[in-house]
């Protein structure tokens, strides 16, 4: 068992309190957006003075397991994070595995540096995700039904002035196309392609006095709150950003602590706020469309996004507390109270404690984990068993256990 030292990423949208509290540190006002636990080259966990990625490369089959190496190569296929958002993240989508490989090869062959701000593909892997809420957690995920979006636009048309009604009618007409995917694609391209005009429109719409709609109003279908409130919230975080209007087209979901949601490739989404444990395929490929100061490539986003109405995919744990996403790259087990409970694993496993304390035993080795501690246990090590109470997360692959 190897204790891990992990990196906190200070992205601007991060909360200054959530992650420091888990780590037992005094907040200093700096945004603490994500704690990365894994072997991604962007911020690998450290074992003493060695990166986990380099440490795995020394004996990949022993440390990952033969099945994992056969399926995912000589790399840890998942990345575990604590995510703590105070403001909205960018509206974004992730590529399929085929899209990632093609995009990575193209950008590499044309000489785009890996660390270039305008590079879309940082690696050749997809990035399906799963978020498990540790607090109330709000997110936008996938397109709402078009009639709900049209009903929302109609509410703004009633309150807007003549000039802004012209913008709203233009937007509405794109959504009235008979084929759903073309309607959603065209509407998204209109708003984001004329970002300055529609960003200023978002400012003006957010300032309108529009009464809250009742819960059964057609404009609220697919939204946990009135979409007008979503616009106001996102516009406060990102004034003059056209992404705030795209947010009106997306489902809004409110997860309670303990609830989970899975995200597949191509799903347009944005987290709005909250604290959670996130697990994903180990990739940093993100195509952004708004609510960000980072690089936006609308043409590439258009090729990645699935333009279809779909409800968010909520995920429930099995009888061992294991959550599974849409691929076999990862699985996540939550353990709250345990007395010599075996950890569910397939190959290597990463344990992360977010509350309380746990004793972890693997063969003759024993470690005490407290909130914020993490440990890597290789596939060649004895079955880990845990005892304790609080919240312990075990990340492994979603492959069948090796015999």
Buried (B, 14 or more C-beta within 10 A) or exposed (E): BBBBEBBBBEBEBBBBBBBBBBBEEEEEEEBBBBBBBBBBBBBBBBBEEBBBBEBBBEEBBBBBBEBBBEBBEBBBBBBBBBBBBBBBBBBBBBBBBEBBBBBBEEBBEEEBEEEEEEBBBBBBBBBBBBBBBBBEBBBBBBBBBBEBBBBBBEBBBEBBEEEBBEBBEBBBEBBEBEEBBEBBBBBBBBBBEBBEBBBBBBEBBBEBEBEEBEEEBBBBBBBBBBBBBBBBBBBEBBEBBBBBBBBBBBBBBBBEEEBBBBBBBBBBBBBBBBBBBBBBBBBBBBBBBBBBEEBBBBEBBBBBBBBEBBEBBEBEBEEEBBBBBBBBBBBBBBBEEBEEBEBBBBBBBBBBBBBBBBBBBBEEEEBEBEBBBBBBBBBEBEEBBBBBBBBBBBBBBBBEEEE
